[in-house]
Amino acid sequence: MGYERRKEALCNAIRGWISYFKYADARNNLTAIEKWLNRRIRMCIWKSWKRIRTRTRNLIRCGIEEGKAYEWGCTSKGYWAVAGSAIMQVAASSRNLARAGYPSLMGYYEKYHCR
């Protein structure tokens, strides 16, 4: 699944969730779900950077220093472990994900929540 198709499917799913929960006070639950969702997106991004060279280059592009980028680009840790690491949380922060066009669960909740 490509980036654009993933963003579109995610947007549709989030809209459905928020339409269902818009009358409920689900802020705490949705915050926890959004943290998990952002980690899952980071995992998919890391998985799409298949080669060490690609991972290193993209980490440097995201603002990680060259030595750390090479260290994490060569890591043998699994996708989920790397997605939860501090390096990926800086490289693909929530702000960077939003700038890239990924929808925010709490953004939709704040917009459509009936008080």
C-alpha positions as CSV (number, residue, x, y, z in Angstrom):
1,M,0.0,0.0,0.0
2,G,1.4,3.4,-1.0
3,Y,1.6,6.5,1.2
4,E,-1.3,8.2,-0.5
5,R,-3.6,5.2,-0.4
6,R,-2.7,4.6,3.3
7,K,-3.5,8.3,4.1
8,E,-6.9,8.0,2.3
9,A,-7.8,4.8,4.1
10,L,-6.7,6.2,7.4
11,C,-8.7,9.3,6.9
12,N,-11.8,7.3,6.1
13,A,-11.4,5.1,9.2
14,I,-10.8,8.1,11.5
15,R,-13.8,9.9,10.1
16,G,-15.9,6.8,10.9
17,W,-14.6,6.5,14.4
18,I,-15.2,10.1,15.2
19,S,-18.7,10.0,13.8
20,Y,-19.4,7.1,16.1
21,F,-17.8,8.7,19.2
22,K,-18.6,12.3,18.7
23,Y,-21.2,12.4,21.5
24,A,-19.0,10.5,24.0
25,D,-16.3,11.9,26.2
26,A,-13.6,9.7,24.7
27,R,-10.7,12.0,24.9
28,N,-8.4,9.8,27.1
29,N,-9.1,6.7,25.1
30,L,-8.6,8.4,21.8
31,T,-5.3,9.9,23.0
32,A,-4.0,6.4,23.8
33,I,-5.3,5.1,20.4
34,E,-3.6,8.1,18.6
35,K,-0.2,7.3,20.3
36,W,-0.5,3.7,19.1
37,L,-1.6,4.8,15.6
38,N,1.3,7.2,15.2
39,R,3.7,4.4,16.2
40,R,2.1,2.2,13.6
41,I,2.5,4.8,11.0
42,R,6.2,5.2,11.9
43,M,6.5,1.4,11.7
44,C,5.1,1.5,8.1
45,I,7.4,4.3,7.2
46,W,10.4,2.4,8.5
47,K,9.4,-0.7,6.8
48,S,9.1,1.1,3.5
49,W,12.7,2.3,3.8
50,K,14.0,-1.2,3.1
51,R,17.7,-0.7,2.6
52,I,20.3,0.6,5.0
53,R,21.4,3.3,2.7
54,T,17.8,4.5,2.3
55,R,17.1,4.5,6.0
56,T,20.3,6.4,6.8
57,R,19.7,9.0,4.1
58,N,16.1,9.5,5.1
59,L,17.0,9.8,8.8
60,I,19.6,12.5,7.9
61,R,16.9,14.3,5.9
62,C,14.7,14.3,8.9
63,G,17.3,16.1,11.0
64,I,19.1,13.2,12.7
65,E,22.9,13.6,13.0
66,E,24.9,11.4,10.6
67,G,26.4,9.1,13.2
68,K,23.1,8.3,14.8
69,A,21.4,7.9,11.5
70,Y,24.0,5.3,10.4
71,E,23.8,3.6,13.7
72,W,20.0,3.3,13.5
73,G,20.0,2.6,9.8
74,C,22.1,-0.6,10.5
75,T,20.1,-1.7,13.5
76,S,18.9,-5.3,13.7
77,K,15.9,-4.4,15.9
78,G,12.4,-5.2,14.6
79,Y,10.1,-2.7,13.0
80,W,7.9,-2.1,16.0
81,A,11.0,-1.6,18.3
82,V,12.4,1.0,16.0
83,A,9.1,2.8,15.6
84,G,9.0,3.3,19.4
85,S,12.6,4.5,19.6
86,A,13.5,8.1,20.3
87,I,15.1,8.4,16.9
88,M,11.9,7.7,14.9
89,Q,9.8,9.8,17.3
90,V,12.0,12.7,16.5
91,A,12.4,11.9,12.8
92,A,8.7,11.2,12.3
93,S,7.2,13.3,15.0
94,S,3.4,14.0,15.2
95,R,4.1,17.4,13.7
96,N,6.0,15.9,10.8
97,L,3.3,13.3,10.2
98,A,0.7,16.0,10.1
99,R,2.9,18.1,7.7
100,A,3.1,15.0,5.5
101,G,-0.6,14.8,5.3
102,Y,-1.5,12.0,7.8
103,P,-4.8,12.7,9.6
104,S,-4.9,13.2,13.4
105,L,-7.4,11.4,15.4
106,M,-7.5,14.1,18.1
107,G,-7.7,16.8,15.4
108,Y,-10.9,15.3,14.0
109,Y,-12.2,14.7,17.5
110,E,-11.7,18.4,18.5
111,K,-13.3,19.5,15.3
112,Y,-16.5,17.4,15.4
113,H,-17.0,16.6,19.1
114,C,-20.4,17.7,20.3
115,R,-20.1,19.4,23.7
